[in-house]
Amino acid sequence: MNELQKYLVPALLIAFFAWRFLRFRKVKSQLPKLLAEGAVIVDVRSAGEFAQASNPQSINIPLGEIHSRSKELDPGKVIVLCCASGTRSGMAVGILKKNGFNRVMNAGSWMNTLI
């Protein structure tokens, strides 16, 4: 059992990052179709980060404002969230779901939203 424990944590970490990579890749592959159907890309990075580089099709609502500004979004549309790495956009997914949005997706890095 001790031998198994030595490899368990590294194996779980590798599995987590592989799952995360594949999930972001799936969203990226679906993005052209989603945008054609009216999806909205929301970049939850800070205004400064957004100004430095962003997808021209995205709107910027920083993570700290996503709860109060969620009224600006249409809950009937697919909302594709992005940030620098996928962590903040993952948090934004949870916030929007609590606010009644059912069709939210985490694209990970904003660069995944470039077609």
C-alpha positions in Angstrom: 0.0 0.0 0.0 2.8 2.4 0.8 4.1 2.0 -2.8 0.7 2.9 -4.2 0.4 6.0 -1.9 3.7 7.3 -3.4 2.2 7.5 -6.8 -1.4 8.4 -6.0 -1.0 12.2 -5.6 1.0 12.7 -8.7 -1.4 10.5 -10.7 -4.4 12.5 -9.4 -2.7 15.8 -10.3 -2.0 14.6 -13.8 -5.5 13.3 -14.2 -7.0 16.7 -13.0 -4.9 18.8 -15.4 -5.6 16.4 -18.3 -9.4 16.7 -17.6 -9.1 20.4 -17.3 -7.2 20.7 -20.6 -9.7 18.5 -22.5 -12.7 20.4 -21.0 -11.3 23.8 -22.2 -10.4 22.3 -25.6 -14.0 21.0 -26.0 -15.4 24.5 -25.3 -13.0 26.0 -27.8 -14.1 23.5 -30.5 -17.8 24.4 -29.9 -17.2 28.1 -29.8 -17.8 29.0 -33.5 -21.2 27.2 -33.4 -22.1 28.8 -30.0 -21.3 32.3 -31.3 -23.3 31.8 -34.4 -26.2 30.9 -32.1 -25.8 34.1 -30.1 -23.5 33.1 -27.3 -21.7 35.9 -25.4 -18.0 35.8 -24.3 -17.4 37.4 -21.0 -13.8 38.0 -19.9 -13.6 38.2 -16.1 -10.1 39.6 -15.9 -9.4 43.0 -14.5 -10.0 46.0 -16.8 -6.2 46.5 -17.1 -5.6 42.9 -18.1 -8.5 43.1 -20.6 -7.1 46.4 -22.1 -3.7 44.8 -22.7 -5.0 41.9 -24.8 -8.4 40.4 -25.3 -10.8 38.9 -27.8 -12.5 41.7 -29.7 -15.8 39.8 -29.5 -15.7 39.6 -25.7 -17.1 42.0 -23.1 -15.2 42.7 -19.8 -17.0 42.1 -16.5 -14.3 41.7 -13.8 -14.9 38.8 -11.4 -15.4 41.1 -8.5 -18.3 42.7 -10.4 -19.9 39.6 -12.0 -22.6 39.3 -9.3 -23.8 42.9 -9.4 -23.5 43.2 -13.2 -25.1 39.8 -14.1 -28.3 41.8 -14.9 -26.5 43.0 -18.0 -26.4 39.5 -19.4 -29.2 37.5 -21.0 -29.9 34.3 -19.0 -31.4 32.8 -22.1 -28.1 32.9 -24.0 -25.0 30.7 -23.6 -22.4 32.7 -21.6 -18.8 31.6 -22.3 -16.5 32.8 -19.5 -12.8 33.3 -19.8 -9.9 34.8 -17.8 -6.1 34.3 -17.8 -6.0 30.6 -16.8 -9.5 29.4 -16.1 -9.6 29.8 -12.4 -11.5 33.1 -12.2 -13.8 32.1 -15.0 -14.5 28.9 -13.1 -15.5 31.0 -10.1 -17.7 33.2 -12.3 -19.5 30.1 -13.6 -20.6 29.3 -10.0 -21.7 32.9 -9.4 -23.8 33.0 -12.5 -25.3 29.6 -11.9 -26.4 30.9 -8.4 -27.9 33.9 -10.2 -30.1 31.7 -12.4 -27.9 31.3 -15.5 -28.1 27.7 -16.7 -26.1 27.9 -19.9 -22.6 28.9 -18.7 -19.3 27.5 -19.9 -15.7 28.0 -18.8 -13.4 28.4 -21.7 -10.3 28.8 -19.5 -7.8 31.3 -21.0 -9.1 34.1 -23.0 -6.8 32.9 -25.8 -9.1 29.8 -26.1 -11.8 32.2 -27.3 -9.9 33.3 -30.3 -11.1 31.6 -33.5 
